[in-house]
Amino acid sequence: MKHIEKQQRLEWLAYLIQLEETGSVEELACKCEMEKRTVANLIETLRQCAAIADAEILFDKDRKTYYFSPKGKFTDFKFKLI
């Protein structure tokens, strides 16, 4: 995954967040073969996109995963509630 386009990285990250299977930033960076800073920047981009739809990306410390609140998904690079 090192050479995929930013949009593909965002879509992959959004998918993992939707599944609520991200782990910590460190684990997510390892899983996605990216630097922690890159993952943090992508999460911030996704947060901005989610905010347009009045949604958030939060981190659950107990389950150690990021998730959408309310539940939703990205399609065509837009956040939609489900």
Backbone torsions as a table, in degrees:
resi	resn	phi	psi	omega
1	MET	NA	6.3	-175.3
2	LYS	-67.8	-25.6	-171.3
3	HIS	-114.0	18.9	179.3
4	ILE	-84.6	158.6	-178.4
5	GLU	-66.9	158.0	-179.4
6	LYS	-57.4	-42.1	-179.1
7	GLN	-61.9	-41.0	178.3
8	GLN	-64.9	-39.1	177.3
9	ARG	-62.9	-43.4	178.6
10	LEU	-62.5	-43.3	-179.9
11	GLU	-64.1	-41.6	179.2
12	TRP	-64.3	-45.1	179.7
13	LEU	-63.7	-43.7	177.9
14	ALA	-61.2	-38.3	178.6
15	TYR	-63.5	-44.9	178.7
16	LEU	-64.4	-37.5	177.4
17	ILE	-66.0	-42.3	178.5
18	GLN	-60.5	-38.8	178.4
19	LEU	-75.3	-13.8	-176.5
20	GLU	58.5	48.9	-179.4
21	GLU	-132.9	45.4	-174.8
22	THR	-91.7	-37.0	-168.9
23	GLY	75.6	-168.3	179.3
24	SER	-72.5	173.6	176.7
25	VAL	-58.3	-41.5	-180.0
26	GLU	-62.6	-45.4	179.1
27	GLU	-66.5	-39.5	179.6
28	LEU	-65.8	-41.3	178.0
29	ALA	-61.5	-41.6	178.3
30	CYS	-66.1	-45.3	-179.0
31	LYS	-60.6	-38.6	-176.2
32	CYS	-95.0	-0.4	-179.4
33	GLU	56.2	49.1	178.8
34	MET	-132.6	164.3	173.7
35	GLU	-73.1	151.7	178.2
36	LYS	-56.9	-41.3	-178.6
37	ARG	-63.7	-38.6	178.1
38	THR	-63.4	-45.3	178.8
39	VAL	-61.5	-45.0	179.3
40	ALA	-60.3	-41.5	178.4
41	ASN	-64.9	-41.0	179.7
42	LEU	-66.8	-39.9	177.2
43	ILE	-62.2	-40.5	177.8
44	GLU	-62.6	-41.4	177.0
45	THR	-61.1	-44.8	178.9
46	LEU	-64.9	-36.4	177.1
47	ARG	-60.7	-42.3	179.5
48	GLN	-64.3	-40.8	178.0
49	CYS	-66.2	-42.1	179.6
50	ALA	-64.8	-37.0	-178.6
51	ALA	-61.1	-31.1	177.7
52	ILE	-59.9	-32.9	179.3
53	ALA	-97.4	19.7	-179.1
54	ASP	57.0	40.0	176.9
55	ALA	-123.0	168.1	-179.5
56	GLU	-133.5	159.5	166.8
57	ILE	-111.0	119.3	-178.0
58	LEU	-117.5	165.7	176.9
59	PHE	-118.9	126.1	178.1
60	ASP	-94.2	110.2	-177.1
61	LYS	-66.1	-33.4	-179.7
62	ASP	-69.7	-45.1	-179.1
63	ARG	-88.8	-10.4	-179.5
64	LYS	53.9	58.6	177.8
65	THR	-153.8	150.4	170.7
66	TYR	-83.1	152.8	178.3
67	TYR	-154.7	159.5	176.5
68	PHE	-89.0	138.2	175.0
69	SER	-133.2	117.6	-6.9
70	PRO	-67.8	170.8	-179.4
71	LYS	-58.3	143.0	179.7
72	GLY	-171.7	-174.4	178.5
73	LYS	-151.8	162.0	176.3
74	PHE	-97.4	128.0	171.7
75	THR	-135.2	135.6	-177.1
76	ASP	52.8	36.3	177.9
77	PHE	60.4	29.5	173.8
78	LYS	-128.7	142.8	179.3
79	PHE	-84.3	132.1	177.7
80	LYS	-128.2	135.9	176.6
81	LEU	-69.8	146.6	176.9
82	ILE	-122.3	NA	NA
